[in-house]
Amino acid sequence: MSALDGRMPALYLSHGAPPLADDPVWPGQLAVWAAGLPRPTAILMISAHWEEAPLAIGATQQVPLVYDFWGFPQHYYQVRYAAPGAPELAERIRKTLRTAGTPVQDIPDRGLDHGAYVPLVEMYPEADIPVLQVSMPTLDPRKLMEIGRKLAPLRDEGVLIVGSGFFTHNLAALRQIGPMPPSWSAEFDDWGQRALDAQDIDALLDFEHTAPAAGLAHPRTEHFAPLFVTLGAAEAELRGQRSVIDGFWMGLAKRSLQFG
């Protein structure tokens, strides 16, 4: 099936750290997920690991990788993902956002950080689909959702919009990994699933006040924030959302969602 046959889905995925590649289950889940999607004409990544205002467009020609992590074994710094750039997509985004009053800048030497390339290596290992990463210019859920709304028409052109974060994310609170996830992670994950199933966008937008253990699940909100870009881009398909991946990895909820 080609993306040109219909509108591309929009995704929110929990991207994992570099050791995701060593997990016995998760890489296969991502690969199966990608195999069931229409083939994108291009992939637009919004990662928790790039905050830049105004909204920045990354590399569009040769797309380097940003090894934005420290203290890992050397082989994690030797991963390559030589996907082609997406200059036409970048130009469409410039025109679309600037016309809508959203300022845009270019940072042409900024490559794909691990929130972008780690899952892409598992989903599209041939690296033969053009990829573009843009920054999050804010962590305000409503403003991010509005950016997603502006980007939504790209889905009709075969662009796969991917918000990449982690459904719960508090590394400092993971004192000891046991057989069960910590209560704060499990409670937030359960609340998030129920809010999504109920299409309770108001509760999701105000998650810092409406979700249980929100301050522990997201002491800083950058890993939940990409969800709101996806929600804006998929506003018409909220009823059809589904969790493609769930469960926990090192105590963190790896819930990953497809809309459309």
C-alpha positions, 0 to 999 in steps of 0.5 A: 500500500502506498501513502498516496492511496490515502492519508498517512497515520500520525504517531506518538512513540516512546523512543527508548534510549540507545540500548533499545536496540538490545531489548529482546522485544521492543525492536521487533514491535517497532518493525512490525508496526512500521511494516503495517503502515503505508509507505511514507513519502517522507518522515517528519520527526518531532523529538523530546530532545530538541527544544528550540525557539522559534521552531527550527528546521534541521538538516535537509541535505546530508542528515547527520546524527546527534549522539546526545547522550553520555556514558554509554558503551562505544558501539552506541556512538557508531550507529549510522542512519544515512537517510536522505534529507527532505528539502521539499518537505522543509520548504512546505513547512516553512511556507505553511507555518509562516503563512499561519503566523508561526515563525520558522528558522533554519539550523541546517547542520542540526541532525537527527538526535537519538529520539529520532534515529533510534526508533527509525533504525528499527522501523525503517532500517534501510534508511531510504525514506527522506527524514526531516526533524523540526524542533519544539519551540515550546512545551505548552501543550495548547501551542504544540497542538496548534502547530500539529493542526497546521502540519496536519495537511502534510499527511495528505501528501504521504508524510508520516508525522511522528512525535517521539518522547516517552509516555512516562519519563523520570530517570532520577526516580528509578532507584531500583528496577524491580519486576513491577513498574513504580506506582507513579509510572503505572498510575500515569500510564493507566490514566493516559490510556483512559483519557485517550480512550475517552478523547478527553483532550482537555484533561490531556492538555492539563495533564500536570493537574489532572493526571495522578503522579504527574510530577513524578511521571514527568518532572519536566514535560519534554517527553510528553510534549510531542504527543500534543503535536501528534494530537493536533495533526490527528485531531480528526481521527482521535476516535480511532486512536489505538495503543500499538505498543504498551507495557514498561521498559526499565519502569517507564511506560513505553505506550506508543500510539497510532491515529488514523 
